[in-house]
Amino acid sequence: MNGNVLRTLLRAWLVIAVVDGIFATLLPVVAYGASLGRVWQGVASTVLGPSAMQGGARTMLVGLAMHACVAFGWTAVFLALALASPKLREIVAMPSGIVGVSLAYGPAIWLVMSFIVIPALTGRAPTIDGRWWVQLVAHVPFVALPIVAVVGRGLAAMDGIVRVRPLGDAT
């Protein structure tokens, strides 16, 4: 793998892992009154079963590791799509393209996770409620946007694309 591509992959993965990790940790605490680590025990419960919810720090760490792996996977998927499509690279070289692609990629990630991946691991269909809709919307700014922006910026630099700046942006 080209060193620049690898750096782009790692940079995007770390950004998404941190941004989404912070959001996923704080949302249940602030909006639902959950304990700080409960979300990560819930993530771990998809492979360890319901007992993970009483597993303490160990299952929280399993959940965090799973989060990092999933973040890497979705980052790698987008990078592969962008590498395979010059048109997609051209689109995400522009700020409006980053936003537009994120508006599609974020919900696509949540739909695949909630209707395919999680049910395959748990044997349970998703519950479509207010929290499900929050996740659908939140996957745009907290998941897709960081992935698309960092990958788009990295590939644009490799392609030698000059990014158009918004009016008034002198940087």
matplotlib code that plots the C-alpha trace (Angstrom):
import matplotlib.pyplot as plt

x = [0.0, 1.3, 2.6, 0.3, -2.7, -1.8, -1.3, -4.7, -6.3, -4.7, -5.4, -9.1, -9.4, -8.0, -10.2, -13.4, -12.5, -12.0, -14.9, -17.5, -16.1, -16.6, -20.1, -21.1, -19.8, -21.4, -24.8, -26.1, -24.8, -26.2, -29.4, -30.4, -28.8, -26.8, -23.5, -20.3, -19.1, -22.5, -22.4, -19.2, -20.5, -23.5, -21.2, -19.4, -22.7, -23.3, -20.6, -20.3, -24.1, -26.2, -23.8, -21.3, -23.5, -22.3, -18.7, -17.2, -14.0, -13.1, -16.2, -15.9, -12.5, -13.8, -16.5, -13.9, -11.8, -14.8, -15.6, -12.0, -12.3, -15.7, -14.3, -11.4, -13.7, -15.9, -12.9, -11.3, -14.5, -14.8, -11.1, -11.4, -14.5, -12.7, -9.6, -11.7, -13.7, -11.9, -15.4, -15.9, -12.4, -13.2, -16.5, -14.9, -12.2, -14.7, -16.3, -19.8, -19.0, -17.7, -21.0, -23.1, -21.3, -21.5, -25.2, -25.4, -22.6, -23.6, -27.1, -25.8, -23.4, -26.1, -28.6, -26.0, -25.0, -28.6, -30.2, -27.4, -24.4, -25.9, -28.8, -26.4, -24.4, -27.3, -30.1, -32.4, -34.0, -33.5, -36.0, -36.9, -37.5, -36.3, -32.8, -32.5, -33.4, -30.9, -28.2, -29.3, -28.9, -25.8, -23.9, -23.7, -21.6, -20.0, -19.1, -19.3, -18.2, -14.8, -14.2, -15.1, -13.3, -10.1, -10.0, -11.1, -8.4, -5.8, -6.6, -7.0, -3.5, -2.2, -4.1, -2.8, -6.3, -6.5, -9.4, -11.7, -12.0, -15.3, -15.5, -13.7, -11.5, -7.9, -6.2]
y = [0.0, 3.5, 5.3, 8.3, 6.1, 4.3, 7.6, 8.8, 5.6, 5.8, 9.5, 9.1, 6.0, 7.8, 10.9, 8.9, 6.6, 9.6, 11.8, 9.0, 7.6, 10.8, 11.2, 7.6, 8.0, 11.3, 10.9, 8.2, 10.1, 13.5, 12.5, 9.3, 9.4, 6.2, 5.5, 6.6, 3.1, 1.5, 2.2, 0.2, -2.7, -2.6, -2.8, -5.7, -7.4, -7.8, -10.6, -11.5, -11.6, -9.8, -10.7, -8.1, -5.4, -6.6, -7.2, -4.0, -2.5, -5.6, -5.6, -1.8, -2.4, -5.1, -2.6, 0.1, -2.4, -3.4, 0.3, 0.8, -2.1, -1.0, 2.5, 1.1, -1.0, 1.8, 4.1, 1.4, 0.8, 4.5, 4.8, 1.8, 3.3, 6.6, 4.9, 2.9, 6.0, 9.1, 10.7, 10.2, 11.6, 14.6, 15.1, 14.9, 17.3, 20.0, 21.1, 20.8, 17.3, 16.2, 17.3, 15.7, 12.4, 12.4, 12.9, 9.6, 7.7, 8.3, 6.9, 4.1, 3.0, 3.1, 1.2, -1.6, -1.7, -1.7, -4.0, -6.4, -6.4, -6.1, -8.5, -11.0, -10.8, -10.7, -12.5, -9.6, -7.2, -3.5, -1.4, 1.6, 4.3, 7.7, 6.5, 4.7, 7.9, 9.9, 7.4, 7.6, 11.4, 11.4, 9.2, 12.1, 14.6, 12.1, 9.2, 10.0, 13.6, 12.9, 9.9, 11.6, 14.9, 13.3, 10.8, 13.4, 15.8, 13.1, 11.8, 15.4, 16.1, 12.9, 13.7, 17.2, 18.6, 22.3, 22.6, 25.6, 27.6, 29.2, 32.9, 35.0, 32.1, 33.5, 30.4]
z = [0.0, -0.9, 2.1, 1.5, 1.2, 4.4, 6.2, 5.0, 6.2, 9.6, 10.0, 9.0, 11.2, 14.3, 13.7, 13.4, 16.3, 18.6, 17.3, 17.2, 20.5, 22.3, 20.9, 21.6, 25.2, 25.9, 24.2, 26.6, 29.6, 28.7, 26.8, 28.6, 32.0, 31.4, 33.2, 31.5, 30.3, 29.7, 26.0, 25.5, 27.5, 25.2, 22.2, 23.7, 24.4, 20.6, 20.6, 24.3, 25.1, 27.7, 30.5, 29.1, 30.7, 34.1, 33.0, 34.3, 32.9, 30.9, 28.8, 28.4, 26.9, 24.6, 23.4, 22.8, 20.8, 18.8, 18.2, 16.9, 14.6, 13.2, 12.7, 10.8, 8.7, 7.6, 7.0, 4.8, 2.9, 2.1, 1.2, -1.1, -2.8, -3.3, -4.6, -7.1, -8.3, -9.7, -9.8, -6.1, -5.4, -7.5, -5.6, -2.1, -3.0, -2.6, 0.8, -0.7, -2.0, 1.4, 3.0, 0.2, 0.3, 4.2, 4.0, 2.1, 3.7, 7.3, 7.1, 4.9, 7.6, 10.3, 8.1, 7.4, 11.0, 12.4, 9.9, 9.0, 11.2, 14.7, 14.0, 12.6, 15.8, 18.3, 16.4, 17.2, 14.7, 15.4, 17.4, 15.4, 18.1, 18.9, 19.8, 16.4, 14.6, 16.6, 15.6, 11.9, 11.9, 14.2, 11.8, 9.4, 11.5, 13.9, 11.6, 7.9, 7.9, 9.6, 7.4, 4.1, 5.0, 6.0, 3.2, 0.7, 1.8, 1.8, -1.6, -3.1, -1.9, -3.6, -6.8, -6.8, -6.7, -5.7, -3.3, -3.8, -0.6, 0.5, -0.2, 2.4, 3.5, 3.0, 4.4]

ax = plt.figure().add_subplot(projection="3d")
ax.plot(x, y, z, "-o")
ax.set_aspect("equal")
plt.show()
